[in-house]
Amino acid sequence: MNVIRIKNRWACFLLSMALASFMMPVSAQSSRYYSSYTSRQLKSFFAYKGDGSVLVSGHRGGRERGFPENSMEGLQNVLTKMPAFFEIDPRLTRDSVIVLMHDETLDRTTTARGKLSDYTWAELQSVRLKDSEGNVTPFEIPKLEDVISWSKGKTIINLDKKDVPLHMIAALIRKHGAQEHVMVTVHTGAQARYYYSRFPGIMMSAFARNEKELEDLVTAEVPWQNMIAYVGRTIDQSNKAVVDRLHAKGVRCMVSFAPTHDTLQNPELRKAAYRKELLSKPDIIESDIPTEVWDVLNVKN
């Protein structure tokens, strides 16, 4: 999935082939991967087909040296190198402006200190973002509304559930007619039902790490074609039965490398861990370092 608009069917076919086969080499050129979908195309794109294809999601928008997490510049940077969609983190300022920030506090990722919720939007204008190594960048904390506008025709953004009420997220999606390029993360069946009742075509990333969470989704009576499923950090005997049930319903299953393999300090160790994890056959990989995962998916072992 991806960043400058794909302008013809042949280009769309090439992109789909790249996503479907992680053995295909990636060009080193700086061309950008943009994509745009209708609701029907998006459901087809995310559907589990049992073809071995693996999609990549940038966790917190992804991070690389010089590019902060949860920044538009970071999203754009990833999309100059690979097709991806992005999980990002909406939070509220003191005056109820929705911005992107993973932590409750500003200390780790910005030049400011303290709780985000203690700052107004105006007060954040002088704040600058830091990259993953703690280096100050010229980049500013973005408004979610601006990211929604920017991402249309370029990529898919997946909104995690932080401190923003569901009705505020729904209002922004409705305002921008964004249900064809904005996904929502849902932790419960009730949350899934809330969004589906308002946006029947919207895609969701639903927590289904165990039988209890899966059964909660069943009670929501939301079509499975509207979902991908986050099943945990890996696929093993603890969740294999859940994954099999989801696959039978045509649902792709996503794992996250962010809390595990991404934390290894040596790039070669990370690559070895990624290769080993691929043996569990995830359908979607969420990573803080999506470009490294993409490189592993596209190199013959």
JOLINHU-V372129 format. One record per pair of residues at least 6 apart in sequence whose C-alpha atoms are under 8 Angstrom apart, sorted by the first residue. I is the first residue (numbers start at 1). J is the second residue. Records with the same first field share a line. If there is no record, write none. Layout:
# JOLINHU-V372129
I->J, J
This chain:
# JOLINHU-V372129
1->19, 33, 34, 35, 55, 83, 84, 85, 155, 156
2->32, 33, 34, 35, 79, 82, 83, 84, 85, 154, 155, 156
3->32, 33, 34, 35, 76, 79, 80, 83, 153, 154, 155
4->32, 33, 34, 35, 153, 154
5->33, 34, 35, 36, 153, 154
6->12, 33, 34, 35, 36
18->24
19->53, 54, 55, 83
20->51, 52, 53, 54, 55
21->52, 53, 54, 298
22->53, 54, 294, 297, 298, 299
23->297, 298, 299, 300
24->298, 299
25->298, 299
26->82, 295, 298
28->81
29->81
30->80, 81
31->80, 81
32->79, 80, 81, 82
33->79, 80, 81, 82, 83, 154
34->79, 83, 153, 154, 155
35->153, 154, 155
36->152, 153, 154, 155, 181
37->153, 180, 181
38->180
39->179, 180, 201, 202
40->201
42->180, 203
43->203, 225, 226
46->228, 251, 252
47->225, 228, 250, 251, 252
48->247, 250, 251, 252, 283
49->250
50->247
52->281, 283
53->283
54->282, 283, 284, 285
55->84, 283, 284, 285
56->83, 84, 85, 284, 285, 286, 287, 290, 293, 294
57->84, 85, 86, 87, 284, 285, 286, 287, 290
58->84, 85, 86, 87, 286, 287, 288, 289, 290
59->86, 87, 88, 258, 286, 287, 288, 289, 290
60->69, 70, 86, 87, 88, 89, 102, 288
61->69, 70, 71, 74, 75, 86, 87, 88, 288
62->68, 69, 70, 74, 75, 78, 86, 287, 288, 289, 290
63->69, 74, 131, 132, 288, 289
64->74, 131, 132, 289
65->131, 132, 133
66->130, 131, 132, 135, 137
67->73, 74, 77, 130, 131, 132, 137
68->74, 109, 129, 130, 131, 132, 137, 139
69->109, 131, 132
70->88, 89, 100, 101, 102, 141, 142
71->100, 139, 140, 141, 142
72->142, 147
73->139
75->86
78->84, 290, 291
81->291
82->291, 294
84->155, 156, 290
85->155, 156, 157, 158
86->155, 156, 157, 158
87->157, 158, 159, 160
88->100, 102, 157, 158, 159, 160
89->100, 101, 102, 159, 160, 161, 162
90->98, 99, 100, 101, 102, 144, 159, 160, 161, 162, 163, 164
91->98, 99, 100, 101, 102, 162, 163, 164
92->98, 99, 116, 117, 163, 164
93->99, 116, 117, 118, 119, 120, 121
94->116, 117, 118, 119, 120, 121
95->119, 120, 121
97->120, 121, 143
98->143, 144, 145, 164
99->141, 142, 143, 144
100->141, 142, 143, 144
101->141
104->115, 116, 117
105->113, 114, 115, 116
106->112, 113, 114, 115, 116
107->113, 114
108->130, 134
109->129, 130, 131, 132, 134
110->127, 128, 129, 130, 136
111->127, 128, 129, 130, 136
112->127, 128
124->141
125->140, 141
127->140, 141
128->136, 137, 138, 139, 140, 141
129->136, 137, 138, 139, 140, 141
130->136, 137
131->137
145->172
148->157, 176, 178, 182
149->176
151->157, 181
152->178, 181
153->181
155->181
156->181, 182, 183
157->181, 182, 183
158->182, 183, 184, 185, 204, 205
159->182, 183, 184, 185
160->184, 185, 186
161->184, 185, 186, 187
170->195, 198
173->179, 182
179->199, 201, 202, 203
180->201, 202
182->202, 203
183->202, 203, 204, 205
184->203, 204, 205
185->204, 205, 206, 207
186->192, 204, 205, 206, 207
187->206, 207
188->206, 207, 213, 216, 217
189->216, 217, 218, 219, 220
190->220
192->204, 206, 217, 220, 222
193->220, 221, 222
195->202
196->202, 222
201->226
202->226
203->226, 227, 228
204->226, 227, 228
205->227, 228, 229, 230
206->227, 228, 229, 230
207->213, 214, 229, 230, 231
208->214, 217, 229, 230, 231, 242
209->230, 231, 232, 239, 242
210->231, 238, 239, 242
211->242
214->242
224->249, 250, 251
225->250, 251
227->251, 252
228->251, 252, 253, 254
229->246, 251, 252, 253, 254
230->253, 254, 255
231->239, 243, 253, 254, 255
232->254, 255, 256
233->255, 256, 257, 259, 260
234->255, 256, 277, 280, 282
235->243, 255, 280, 281, 282
236->280
243->253
246->252, 253
247->253
252->283, 284
253->282, 283, 284
254->282, 283, 284, 285, 286
255->282, 284, 285, 286
256->285, 286, 287
257->285, 286, 287, 288
258->286, 287, 288
261->270, 273, 274
262->270, 287, 288, 289
264->270
271->292, 293, 296
274->293, 296
275->296
287->293
